[in-house]
C-alpha cells in the first residue's frame, strides 16, 4: 500500500510542468525620458514581448516560469504604467501584462547576475507623445544670446536600481548625493551669470555614458559628478576631487574607486554588448586634451575650496579612469564629498545644513575658476569681479600662483608683497591679466 502511494506521488510530480524560472520581484523606476520595469528571476528564462492597442499594453510571455504572489510596485515610481496583472494562457507559460496610460516604444533585455542581483528582465517604455523640439530650439536660442549664463551640469551618482555605497546606519549614497546636487543647483542658480542643470532629478538610474551626453545636450560649460564613497576601513575620511586619467590611477584607492563606479552600469541595468569603444579613437584623444587641461584647472579650484572647509582625503587632486568623466568637449570633475562608510561622515551626509555647506564650498571653487577663465560671450566674462583667495593651512604663494595660473611676480605686485611669506586667513587679490 505504501509503495503505491509513493509511486502515485512520483507520477504526480512528473505530470507537473518543469519551471525554469520563478519571478521573485517586480520594480518600476521613472525618469524624464522613460519608465523602466524590472522583473527579478531566479534563473535565465526565454521570453516573448509584444504590444497591444485600445487600450495600450505590453504583454510579456515567459516560458516555463512561475509566480507565487501578485506583482506589486510603488505607485510614486509608476510613470506610464497603470496596472500589472498576470495569467497562464498556455500550460508552462506565464503571461505578464502591463497596462499603460499611453502608447509607447518598447526596449527589453535580459541581464545576467551581478553584485547582489540575479537575472533581471528589463523593459523600458518610451512614451510616443514626447516632443522636445520647442525646448531644444529655446535652449539653442538662449545659448547663442550674448551675456549668456555659464551652464554647470550637476550629476548625482547612482540612483534607481543602483543605491551606491551604503553606510553603517543604512544611509544610501544615491539619496544623499541627490540632496547635495539639488543644493548645489540652488547655490549656483543664485550666483549671477551661472545656471545649474541636474542630470538626475529623481530616484532613477542613468547609464554612465548618457550622463555626460546629457551634459553636452545642455551645452554645459562644466560637468560635476557628486558621490560619497565607502571604504573597508571605517576610519578613512575626507573629501576628494578626481579628474580623468588616461595613464592610470594616481593611487590604488583611485583605481579601486574608478573600477567600482564604472561597474554601476551592470547594476543599473544597461546592455554593454552593443557599445563600441568610442573613447578609443585618436580623434577623441586629441579633442580631449584641451578639455582635460580645463578639468585640471577647475579641479584645483574646487579642491582648494574644499581644503578651506575641512579635511581632505589626500593633499592633492587625484586621477582615475572614470567613465563618467570621459566627455570629449566638456570639462569634467568628480567630487567625493565624504566617506559614507565613516560613521561620523555618514551622519554629516544626512544633515541638511552640512549638505548646504558642502554645496556652497563646491560652488565657490567653480565660481573662482570661471571668474578667472570665463567663456567668451558669457555674463561673467563681461561683468566679472576681482577674485580673492583666502589663505588656508598648507598654502604657499607659489602654489596659489600655480592654481590660478598667474605668475609669482604678478601675484606679489597685485598684493604689494615684499616676500613670499603669507599668513593663514589673509585674502590675496588674484590678478586677471
Beta strands, then each sheet from edge to edge (+ up, - down):
strand 1: 21-30
strand 2: 35-41
strand 3: 47-52
strand 4: 57-63
strand 5: 65-66
strand 6: 81-87
strand 7: 93-100
strand 8: 104-111
strand 9: 119-127
strand 10: 150-156
strand 11: 194-198
strand 12: 222-227
strand 13: 240-244
strand 14: 318-320
strand 15: 332-336
strand 16: 387-390
strand 17: 427-430
sheet 1: 5+ 1+ 2- 9+ 8-
sheet 2: 3+ 4- 7+ 6-
sheet 3: 11+ 10+ 12+ 15+ 13- 14-
sheet 4: 16+ 17-
end
